Amino acid sequence: MNTSTTRPGKTILVTGATGNQGGATARHLLAAGWHVRAFVRDDTAPAAVALAAAGAELVRGNLDDPASIEEAARGAYGLYSVQSANDNELNQGINVADAAQATGVRHLVYSSVGGAENQNRFYRERGWGQIEKWQIEEHIRALGIPATILRPAGFMEDFTSPARFFQNGSLNVPWRDDLVMQLIAIDDTGAFAALAFADPDVYLGRAIDITGDQLTAPEIAEELSAAAGQAVPHTQTPIELLWEHDPEVGKVFTWANASYYDSDLAPLRKAHPAVMDFRAWLRRSGKARLMAELDAATA
């Protein structure tokens, strides 16, 4: 790994630092010896306090406030940009990119979404507009700032989450059984971000889909069953229900069922040999989450 131009100790501003991907990125950067400046809305929140205890510098700000992002980014070598899906995601992503340009950040790493180009093309062909993460990518490219775009696959954590695909002891997904889903553990998104900052000669100017495993819904259910020591059934949620309750979610899974994307795992595993497949993630942390949900379903 070539770290001649980015020896650890330089400052990386991490947005979303108290969230899933930002938190994972902050932890990996701290472990590698970088100075992490964690961008937080509330520096008294437990996740923020834990980051400070681990050695991060906390800076308060708001992604809706460009001035606060610029203030936090001044003097930083790099900036990690991630936004949650919300009504202002596009503006927030643009704000971060603009702050990186205004302050002379030398390496922006933006967390987009797996298959972004494919998904955006599908949407445009159907007159659905453009996905916001693709628009943020395009803004970054238009600015011409030194950047890496990481496109994480679907999170493994979603398959034990009652807010996503696991309810009442059952795996419930809105895609067909023969669709091979691209999956990644949230912790590995942070590992890939840290790799990008550490090796700019390899990662600058690239957009990379990052994936740890590729499984169908029946295969995911089999892995959950093996980990739990009991059968975990799975069902297919009718796509029509998604359109009724949340058309934006309906669009996502209409695309997935019709025109999904693929990833080449070999170069990803070469770059990050410890990247987890679904079974390894279950052993590490997923089984505990799974068993808690199964216990709740039978309580």
C-alpha contacts under 8 A as a table, 3 or more apart, distances in Angstrom:
res1	aa1	res2	aa2	distance
1	M	198	A	7.77
1	M	199	D	6.35
2	N	5	T	7.87
2	N	198	A	7.39
2	N	199	D	5.54
2	N	201	D	7.38
3	T	6	T	5.17
3	T	7	R	5.57
3	T	198	A	5.61
3	T	199	D	5.74
3	T	200	P	8.00
4	S	7	R	6.12
6	T	10	K	7.17
6	T	197	F	7.51
6	T	198	A	6.15
6	T	199	D	7.62
6	T	200	P	7.93
7	R	10	K	6.85
7	R	198	A	7.54
8	P	32	A	6.69
8	P	33	G	4.99
8	P	34	W	4.49
8	P	35	H	7.46
8	P	198	A	7.76
9	G	33	G	5.72
9	G	34	W	4.31
9	G	35	H	5.17
10	K	34	W	5.65
10	K	35	H	5.65
10	K	76	A	7.32
10	K	77	Y	6.22
11	T	34	W	6.24
11	T	35	H	4.58
11	T	36	V	5.71
11	T	37	R	6.66
11	T	75	G	7.61
11	T	76	A	4.90
11	T	77	Y	5.50
11	T	78	G	6.60
12	I	34	W	7.04
12	I	35	H	6.29
12	I	36	V	5.14
12	I	37	R	5.96
12	I	76	A	5.69
12	I	77	Y	5.94
12	I	78	G	4.55
12	I	79	L	5.38
12	I	80	Y	7.16
13	L	36	V	6.10
13	L	37	R	4.62
13	L	38	A	5.95
13	L	39	F	6.80
13	L	72	A	7.25
13	L	73	A	6.23
13	L	76	A	6.42
13	L	78	G	6.26
13	L	79	L	4.65
13	L	80	Y	6.15
14	V	17	A	5.66
14	V	22	G	6.30
14	V	25	T	7.57
14	V	26	A	6.60
14	V	36	V	6.94
14	V	37	R	6.13
14	V	38	A	5.06
14	V	39	F	5.85
14	V	79	L	5.93
14	V	80	Y	4.76
14	V	81	S	6.70
15	T	22	G	6.16
15	T	38	A	6.48
15	T	39	F	4.97
15	T	40	V	7.24
15	T	79	L	7.73
15	T	80	Y	6.02
15	T	81	S	5.50
15	T	82	V	6.16
15	T	83	Q	7.89
16	G	19	G	5.22
16	G	20	N	7.73
16	G	21	Q	7.27
16	G	22	G	4.67
16	G	23	G	7.04
16	G	38	A	7.95
16	G	39	F	6.69
16	G	40	V	6.97
16	G	81	S	7.53
16	G	82	V	6.02
16	G	83	Q	6.72
17	A	20	N	7.74
17	A	21	Q	7.60
17	A	22	G	4.17
17	A	23	G	4.60
17	A	25	T	7.77
17	A	26	A	6.49
17	A	38	A	5.49
17	A	39	F	6.08
17	A	40	V	6.49
17	A	48	A	7.70
18	T	22	G	6.46
18	T	23	G	5.29
18	T	40	V	6.83
18	T	47	A	5.33
18	T	48	A	5.92
18	T	51	L	8.00
19	G	22	G	5.50
19	G	23	G	5.40
20	N	23	G	5.27
20	N	24	A	6.20
20	N	186	I	6.69
21	Q	24	A	5.12
21	Q	25	T	6.13
21	Q	82	V	7.42
21	Q	186	I	6.05
21	Q	187	D	7.22
21	Q	189	T	6.33
21	Q	190	G	6.15
22	G	25	T	5.05
22	G	26	A	6.09
22	G	80	Y	7.67
22	G	82	V	6.81
22	G	190	G	7.18
23	G	26	A	5.10
23	G	27	R	6.24
23	G	190	G	7.69
24	A	27	R	5.22
24	A	28	H	6.31
24	A	186	I	6.98
24	A	187	D	5.21
24	A	188	D	7.71
24	A	189	T	7.09
24	A	190	G	4.57
24	A	191	A	7.49
25	T	28	H	5.24
25	T	29	L	6.09
25	T	187	D	7.72
25	T	189	T	7.08
25	T	190	G	3.64
25	T	191	A	6.54
25	T	193	A	6.25
25	T	194	A	6.53
26	A	29	L	5.18
26	A	30	L	6.08
26	A	36	V	6.45
26	A	38	A	7.43
26	A	51	L	7.94
26	A	56	A	7.87
26	A	190	G	7.28
27	R	30	L	5.19
27	R	31	A	6.16
27	R	51	L	7.97
27	R	190	G	7.60
28	H	31	A	5.08
28	H	32	A	6.25
28	H	190	G	6.08
28	H	191	A	5.89
28	H	194	A	6.18
29	L	32	A	5.06
29	L	33	G	6.39
29	L	34	W	5.39
29	L	35	H	7.64
29	L	36	V	6.88
29	L	194	A	5.63
30	L	33	G	5.16
30	L	34	W	5.37
30	L	35	H	6.64
30	L	36	V	6.41
30	L	54	A	7.69
30	L	55	G	7.20
30	L	56	A	7.39
31	A	34	W	7.59
32	A	194	A	7.93
35	H	56	A	6.89
35	H	57	E	7.76
36	V	55	G	7.69
36	V	56	A	5.02
36	V	57	E	6.12
37	R	56	A	5.85
37	R	57	E	4.67
37	R	58	L	5.86
37	R	59	V	6.73
37	R	72	A	7.89
38	A	51	L	7.81
38	A	56	A	6.30
38	A	57	E	5.90
38	A	58	L	4.89
38	A	59	V	6.00
39	F	58	L	6.29
39	F	59	V	5.11
39	F	60	R	5.87
39	F	61	G	6.36
39	F	72	A	7.31
40	V	43	D	6.16
40	V	48	A	7.08
40	V	58	L	6.82
40	V	59	V	6.12
40	V	60	R	4.98
40	V	61	G	5.97
40	V	62	N	7.39
41	R	60	R	5.30
41	R	61	G	5.34
41	R	62	N	5.90
42	D	45	A	5.63
42	D	48	A	7.31
42	D	60	R	6.63
43	D	48	A	5.41
43	D	49	V	6.68
43	D	58	L	6.63
43	D	59	V	7.56
43	D	60	R	6.60
44	T	48	A	6.35
44	T	49	V	6.07
45	A	48	A	5.25
45	A	49	V	6.20
46	P	49	V	5.05
46	P	50	A	6.13
47	A	50	A	5.10
47	A	51	L	6.31
48	A	51	L	5.09
48	A	52	A	6.29
48	A	58	L	7.35
49	V	52	A	5.12
49	V	53	A	6.22
50	A	53	A	5.03
50	A	54	A	6.27
51	L	54	A	5.00
51	L	55	G	6.47
51	L	56	A	5.45
51	L	58	L	7.97
52	A	55	G	5.12
52	A	56	A	4.66
52	A	57	E	6.11
52	A	58	L	6.55
53	A	56	A	7.20
59	V	72	A	6.52
60	R	68	S	7.83
61	G	65	D	7.28
61	G	68	S	5.19
61	G	69	I	6.55
61	G	72	A	7.78
62	N	65	D	5.26
62	N	66	P	7.84
62	N	68	S	6.49
62	N	69	I	7.12
63	L	66	P	6.69
63	L	68	S	7.78
63	L	69	I	6.69
63	L	92	Q	5.29
63	L	95	N	6.95
63	L	96	V	7.21
64	D	88	N	7.91
64	D	91	N	7.36
64	D	92	Q	5.73
64	D	95	N	7.36
65	D	68	S	5.57
65	D	69	I	6.75
65	D	95	N	7.80
66	P	69	I	5.17
66	P	70	E	6.26
66	P	95	N	5.54
66	P	96	V	7.34
66	P	99	A	6.84
67	A	70	E	5.13
67	A	71	E	6.13
68	S	71	E	5.08
68	S	72	A	6.22
69	I	72	A	5.12
69	I	73	A	6.08
69	I	95	N	7.68
69	I	96	V	6.64
69	I	99	A	6.18
70	E	73	A	5.03
70	E	74	R	6.23
70	E	99	A	4.88
70	E	100	A	7.38
70	E	102	A	7.25
70	E	103	T	6.53
71	E	74	R	5.61
73	A	76	A	5.44
73	A	79	L	7.27
73	A	99	A	7.02
73	A	100	A	6.86
73	A	103	T	6.47
73	A	105	V	7.40
74	R	103	T	5.52
74	R	104	G	7.93
74	R	105	V	7.94
75	G	103	T	7.49
75	G	105	V	7.78
76	A	79	L	7.19
76	A	105	V	6.21
77	Y	105	V	5.42
77	Y	106	R	5.47
77	Y	107	H	6.63
78	G	105	V	5.58
78	G	106	R	5.82
78	G	107	H	4.66
78	G	108	L	5.70
78	G	109	V	7.70
78	G	197	F	7.32
79	L	100	A	7.02
79	L	105	V	6.89
79	L	107	H	6.44
79	L	108	L	4.85
79	L	109	V	6.26
80	Y	108	L	5.99
80	Y	109	V	4.87
80	Y	110	Y	6.02
80	Y	111	S	7.82
80	Y	193	A	7.81
81	S	93	G	7.23
81	S	96	V	6.68
81	S	97	A	7.93
81	S	108	L	7.25
81	S	109	V	6.10
81	S	110	Y	4.70
81	S	111	S	6.21
82	V	93	G	7.41
82	V	110	Y	6.21
82	V	111	S	5.26
82	V	112	S	7.55
83	Q	89	E	6.08
83	Q	92	Q	7.05
83	Q	93	G	6.59
83	Q	111	S	7.98
84	S	89	E	6.71
85	A	89	E	5.94
86	N	89	E	5.26
88	N	91	N	5.54
88	N	92	Q	6.16
89	E	92	Q	5.12
89	E	93	G	6.11
89	E	132	E	7.13
90	L	93	G	5.25
90	L	94	I	6.24
90	L	132	E	5.48
90	L	133	K	7.08
90	L	135	Q	7.31
90	L	136	I	6.36
91	N	94	I	5.07
91	N	95	N	6.00
92	Q	95	N	4.97
92	Q	96	V	6.34
93	G	96	V	5.28
93	G	97	A	6.37
93	G	136	I	5.88
94	I	97	A	5.13
94	I	98	D	6.03
94	I	136	I	6.06
94	I	139	H	6.84
94	I	140	I	7.83
95	N	98	D	5.17
95	N	99	A	6.12
96	V	99	A	5.07
96	V	100	A	6.25
97	A	100	A	5.08
97	A	101	Q	6.42
97	A	108	L	7.71
97	A	139	H	7.75
97	A	140	I	6.17
98	D	101	Q	5.14
98	D	102	A	6.07
98	D	143	L	7.99
99	A	102	A	4.99
99	A	103	T	6.06
100	A	103	T	5.46
100	A	104	G	6.09
100	A	105	V	5.01
100	A	108	L	6.96
100	A	145	I	7.83
101	Q	104	G	5.31
101	Q	105	V	6.34
101	Q	143	L	7.48
101	Q	145	I	6.28
102	A	105	V	7.93
105	V	108	L	6.89
106	R	145	I	7.78
106	R	146	P	6.08
107	H	145	I	7.79
107	H	146	P	5.26
107	H	147	A	5.35
107	H	148	T	7.47
107	H	197	F	7.13
107	H	200	P	7.81
107	H	204	L	7.47
108	L	145	I	7.59
108	L	146	P	6.31
108	L	147	A	4.49
108	L	148	T	6.27
109	V	147	A	5.65
109	V	148	T	4.77
109	V	149	I	5.79
109	V	150	L	7.14
109	V	193	A	6.90
109	V	196	A	7.51
109	V	197	F	7.68
110	Y	137	E	7.93
110	Y	147	A	7.46
110	Y	148	T	6.37
110	Y	149	I	4.91
110	Y	150	L	6.13
111	S	149	I	6.12
111	S	150	L	5.01
111	S	151	R	5.96
111	S	152	P	7.17
112	S	116	A	7.28
112	S	133	K	5.49
112	S	134	W	7.37
112	S	137	E	7.44
112	S	149	I	6.65
112	S	150	L	5.93
112	S	151	R	4.76
112	S	152	P	6.87
113	V	116	A	5.56
113	V	133	K	6.91
113	V	150	L	7.48
113	V	151	R	4.26
113	V	152	P	5.21
113	V	153	A	6.55
113	V	209	D	7.86
114	G	151	R	4.42
114	G	152	P	4.91
114	G	153	A	4.64
114	G	154	G	7.38
114	G	209	D	5.55
114	G	210	I	7.24
115	G	118	N	5.29
115	G	119	Q	5.95
115	G	151	R	7.15
115	G	153	A	7.89
115	G	209	D	7.03
115	G	260	Y	7.41
115	G	261	Y	5.64
115	G	262	D	7.85
116	A	119	Q	5.14
116	A	120	N	5.96
116	A	131	I	7.84
116	A	133	K	7.28
116	A	134	W	6.00
116	A	151	R	7.29
117	E	120	N	5.15
117	E	121	R	6.17
117	E	134	W	6.84
118	N	121	R	5.26
118	N	122	F	6.33
118	N	259	S	7.76
118	N	260	Y	7.56
118	N	261	Y	6.97
119	Q	122	F	5.10
119	Q	123	Y	6.25
119	Q	131	I	7.65
119	Q	252	V	7.97
119	Q	255	W	6.62
119	Q	259	S	7.86
119	Q	260	Y	7.69
120	N	123	Y	5.10
120	N	124	R	6.21
120	N	130	Q	5.51
120	N	131	I	5.70
120	N	134	W	6.76
121	R	124	R	5.21
121	R	125	E	6.19
121	R	130	Q	7.97
122	F	125	E	5.28
122	F	126	R	6.58
122	F	255	W	6.76
122	F	259	S	7.56
123	Y	126	R	5.30
123	Y	127	G	6.27
123	Y	128	W	4.93
123	Y	129	G	6.04
123	Y	130	Q	6.21
123	Y	131	I	7.57
123	Y	255	W	7.86
124	R	127	G	4.99
124	R	128	W	5.66
124	R	129	G	5.36
124	R	130	Q	6.16
125	E	128	W	7.65
130	Q	134	W	7.08
130	Q	135	Q	6.95
131	I	134	W	5.53
131	I	135	Q	6.56
132	E	135	Q	4.98
132	E	136	I	6.26
133	K	136	I	5.03
133	K	137	E	6.23
134	W	137	E	4.93
134	W	138	E	6.17
135	Q	138	E	5.00
135	Q	139	H	6.20
136	I	139	H	5.02
136	I	140	I	6.29
137	E	140	I	5.16
137	E	141	R	6.31
137	E	149	I	7.41
138	E	141	R	5.06
138	E	142	A	6.07
139	H	142	A	5.00
139	H	143	L	6.23
140	I	143	L	5.24
140	I	144	G	6.55
140	I	145	I	6.67
140	I	147	A	7.61
141	R	144	G	5.20
141	R	145	I	7.09
146	P	204	L	6.34
146	P	205	G	6.55
147	A	204	L	5.46
147	A	205	G	5.57
147	A	206	R	7.48
148	T	196	A	7.15
148	T	203	Y	6.03
148	T	204	L	5.11
148	T	205	G	5.52
148	T	206	R	5.27
148	T	207	A	6.05
149	I	205	G	7.89
149	I	206	R	6.24
149	I	207	A	4.45
149	I	208	I	6.28
150	L	193	A	7.58
150	L	207	A	5.82
150	L	208	I	5.06
150	L	209	D	6.08
150	L	210	I	6.69
151	R	207	A	7.21
151	R	208	I	5.81
151	R	209	D	4.45
151	R	210	I	5.79
152	P	155	F	7.88
152	P	184	I	6.83
152	P	189	T	6.69
152	P	209	D	5.89
152	P	210	I	4.85
152	P	211	T	6.44
153	A	182	Q	5.33
153	A	183	L	5.03
153	A	184	I	5.59
153	A	209	D	7.07
153	A	210	I	6.16
153	A	211	T	5.51
154	G	158	D	7.71
154	G	181	M	7.62
154	G	182	Q	6.08
154	G	183	L	4.76
154	G	184	I	6.09
155	F	158	D	5.59
155	F	159	F	7.83
155	F	183	L	5.64
155	F	184	I	5.10
155	F	185	A	5.58
155	F	186	I	6.16
156	M	159	F	5.76
156	M	160	T	7.86
156	M	183	L	5.81
156	M	184	I	5.64
156	M	185	A	5.18
156	M	186	I	7.37
156	M	278	F	6.84
156	M	281	W	7.70
157	E	160	T	5.78
157	E	161	S	6.50
157	E	185	A	6.78
157	E	186	I	7.35
157	E	286	G	6.98
158	D	161	S	4.96
158	D	163	A	7.83
158	D	164	R	5.53
158	D	165	F	6.07
158	D	166	F	7.60
159	F	164	R	7.03
159	F	165	F	5.28
159	F	166	F	5.75
159	F	171	L	7.06
160	T	164	R	7.94
160	T	165	F	6.91
160	T	166	F	5.29
160	T	286	G	7.29
160	T	289	R	6.29
160	T	290	L	5.33
160	T	293	E	7.18
161	S	164	R	5.33
161	S	165	F	6.13
161	S	166	F	5.27
161	S	167	Q	7.51
161	S	293	E	7.90
162	P	165	F	6.27
162	P	166	F	4.77
162	P	167	Q	4.87
162	P	168	N	7.91
162	P	293	E	7.73
163	A	166	F	7.37
163	A	167	Q	7.84
165	F	171	L	5.75
165	F	172	N	5.07
165	F	173	V	5.70
166	F	169	G	6.69
166	F	170	S	5.62
166	F	171	L	4.67
166	F	172	N	5.87
167	Q	170	S	5.49
167	Q	171	L	6.66
167	Q	172	N	7.01
167	Q	297	A	7.95
168	N	293	E	7.73
168	N	294	L	7.37
168	N	296	A	7.95
168	N	297	A	4.94
169	G	232	V	6.74
169	G	233	P	7.73
169	G	293	E	6.73
169	G	294	L	5.16
169	G	297	A	5.59
170	S	232	V	5.80
170	S	233	P	5.20
170	S	234	H	5.51
170	S	235	T	7.47
171	L	221	A	6.71
171	L	232	V	7.05
171	L	233	P	6.20
171	L	234	H	4.38
171	L	235	T	6.36
172	N	234	H	5.57
172	N	235	T	4.94
172	N	236	Q	5.74
172	N	237	T	6.06
173	V	217	A	7.41
173	V	234	H	7.64
173	V	235	T	6.51
173	V	236	Q	5.09
173	V	237	T	5.50
174	P	236	Q	5.31
174	P	237	T	4.58
174	P	238	P	6.19
174	P	239	I	5.87
174	P	253	F	6.62
175	W	179	L	6.89
175	W	236	Q	6.56
175	W	237	T	7.61
175	W	239	I	7.86
175	W	253	F	6.69
175	W	256	A	7.09
175	W	257	N	5.68
176	R	179	L	5.62
176	R	217	A	7.82
176	R	236	Q	7.13
176	R	257	N	6.51
177	D	216	T	6.13
177	D	217	A	5.61
177	D	218	P	6.43
178	D	216	T	5.96
178	D	217	A	7.63
179	L	216	T	5.56
179	L	217	A	7.52
179	L	257	N	7.14
180	V	214	Q	5.88
180	V	215	L	5.04
180	V	216	T	4.52
180	V	217	A	7.72
181	M	214	Q	5.42
181	M	215	L	5.32
181	M	216	T	5.82
181	M	217	A	7.72
182	Q	211	T	6.07
182	Q	212	G	7.55
182	Q	213	D	6.09
182	Q	214	Q	4.76
182	Q	215	L	6.91
182	Q	262	D	7.14
182	Q	263	S	7.37
183	L	211	T	5.54
183	L	212	G	5.74
183	L	213	D	5.16
183	L	214	Q	6.02
183	L	215	L	7.70
183	L	278	F	7.65
184	I	188	D	6.81
184	I	189	T	7.44
184	I	210	I	7.25
184	I	211	T	4.99
184	I	212	G	4.67
184	I	213	D	6.49
184	I	276	M	7.42
184	I	277	D	7.50
184	I	278	F	7.86
185	A	188	D	5.37
185	A	189	T	6.94
185	A	212	G	7.09
185	A	276	M	6.73
185	A	278	F	7.90
185	A	281	W	6.82
186	I	189	T	5.29
186	I	190	G	7.07
187	D	190	G	5.40
187	D	191	A	6.57
188	D	191	A	4.73
188	D	192	F	6.18
188	D	275	V	6.16
188	D	276	M	7.35
189	T	192	F	5.30
189	T	193	A	6.28
189	T	210	I	7.57
190	G	193	A	5.05
190	G	194	A	6.21
191	A	194	A	5.18
191	A	195	L	6.28
191	A	272	H	7.77
192	F	195	L	4.94
192	F	196	A	6.21
192	F	210	I	7.85
192	F	272	H	7.35
193	A	196	A	5.11
193	A	197	F	6.46
194	A	197	F	5.26
194	A	198	A	6.17
195	L	198	A	5.07
195	L	199	D	6.14
196	A	199	D	5.43
196	A	200	P	6.06
196	A	202	V	7.62
196	A	203	Y	5.35
196	A	204	L	7.54
197	F	200	P	5.94
197	F	203	Y	7.87
199	D	202	V	5.69
199	D	203	Y	6.36
200	P	203	Y	4.95
200	P	204	L	5.07
201	D	204	L	6.25
203	Y	206	R	5.69
209	D	263	S	6.65
210	I	263	S	7.63
210	I	268	L	6.95
211	T	214	Q	7.78
211	T	263	S	6.84
211	T	265	L	6.69
211	T	268	L	7.36
212	G	265	L	7.00
212	G	268	L	7.89
212	G	269	R	7.94
212	G	275	V	5.89
212	G	276	M	5.61
212	G	277	D	5.11
212	G	278	F	7.51
213	D	265	L	7.62
213	D	276	M	7.55
213	D	277	D	4.88
213	D	278	F	6.21
215	L	219	E	5.80
215	L	220	I	6.23
216	T	219	E	5.16
216	T	220	I	6.25
217	A	220	I	5.02
217	A	221	A	6.19
217	A	234	H	7.59
218	P	221	A	5.03
218	P	222	E	6.18
218	P	234	H	7.17
219	E	222	E	4.96
219	E	223	E	6.29
220	I	223	E	5.15
220	I	224	L	6.22
220	I	278	F	8.00
221	A	224	L	5.03
221	A	225	S	6.04
221	A	232	V	6.00
221	A	233	P	6.59
221	A	234	H	6.32
222	E	225	S	5.02
222	E	226	A	6.16
222	E	231	A	7.94
222	E	232	V	7.40
223	E	226	A	5.13
223	E	227	A	6.19
223	E	278	F	7.74
223	E	279	R	6.61
224	L	227	A	5.17
224	L	228	A	6.08
224	L	232	V	6.42
224	L	282	L	7.97
224	L	287	K	7.96
224	L	290	L	7.66
225	S	228	A	5.12
225	S	229	G	5.83
225	S	230	Q	5.26
225	S	231	A	4.83
225	S	232	V	4.95
226	A	229	G	5.21
226	A	230	Q	6.87
226	A	231	A	7.79
227	A	282	L	6.99
227	A	283	R	7.78
227	A	287	K	6.21
228	A	231	A	7.67
228	A	232	V	7.95
228	A	287	K	7.01
228	A	290	L	7.31
228	A	291	M	6.59
237	T	241	L	7.45
238	P	241	L	5.61
238	P	242	L	7.22
239	I	242	L	5.23
239	I	243	W	6.57
239	I	250	G	6.41
239	I	253	F	7.31
239	I	254	T	7.24
240	E	243	W	5.12
240	E	244	E	6.31
240	E	250	G	7.48
241	L	244	E	5.05
241	L	245	H	6.24
242	L	245	H	5.24
242	L	246	D	5.56
242	L	247	P	6.48
242	L	249	V	6.28
242	L	250	G	4.82
243	W	246	D	5.36
243	W	247	P	4.27
243	W	248	E	7.47
243	W	249	V	7.04
243	W	250	G	4.51
243	W	251	K	7.47
244	E	247	P	6.47
246	D	249	V	5.48
246	D	250	G	6.30
247	P	250	G	4.71
247	P	251	K	6.14
248	E	251	K	5.13
248	E	252	V	6.53
249	V	252	V	5.13
249	V	253	F	6.51
250	G	253	F	5.48
250	G	254	T	6.01
251	K	254	T	5.05
251	K	255	W	6.18
252	V	255	W	5.29
252	V	256	A	6.31
253	F	256	A	4.66
253	F	257	N	6.02
254	T	257	N	5.31
254	T	258	A	6.17
255	W	258	A	5.14
255	W	259	S	5.50
255	W	260	Y	6.50
256	A	259	S	5.61
256	A	260	Y	4.58
257	N	260	Y	6.56
264	D	267	P	6.78
264	D	268	L	7.37
265	L	268	L	5.20
265	L	269	R	6.10
266	A	269	R	5.29
266	A	270	K	6.22
267	P	270	K	4.93
267	P	271	A	6.14
268	L	271	A	5.17
268	L	272	H	6.02
268	L	273	P	7.74
268	L	275	V	7.93
269	R	272	H	4.97
269	R	273	P	4.65
269	R	274	A	7.29
269	R	275	V	6.31
270	K	273	P	5.50
272	H	275	V	5.63
276	M	279	R	7.73
276	M	280	A	5.43
276	M	281	W	5.71
277	D	280	A	5.34
277	D	281	W	6.23
278	F	281	W	5.06
278	F	282	L	6.19
279	R	282	L	5.09
279	R	283	R	6.35
280	A	283	R	5.08
280	A	284	R	6.16
281	W	284	R	5.04
281	W	285	S	6.01
281	W	286	G	5.72
282	L	285	S	5.56
282	L	286	G	3.88
282	L	287	K	4.76
282	L	288	A	7.95
283	R	286	G	6.44
283	R	287	K	6.06
284	R	287	K	7.44
285	S	288	A	5.84
285	S	289	R	6.88
286	G	289	R	5.15
286	G	290	L	6.07
287	K	290	L	4.88
287	K	291	M	6.02
288	A	291	M	5.26
288	A	292	A	6.21
289	R	292	A	5.24
289	R	293	E	6.43
290	L	293	E	5.24
290	L	294	L	6.25
291	M	294	L	4.98
291	M	295	D	5.99
292	A	295	D	5.14
292	A	296	A	6.17
293	E	296	A	5.00
293	E	297	A	6.18
294	L	297	A	5.04
294	L	298	T	6.52
295	D	298	T	5.36
295	D	299	A	6.09
296	A	299	A	5.14
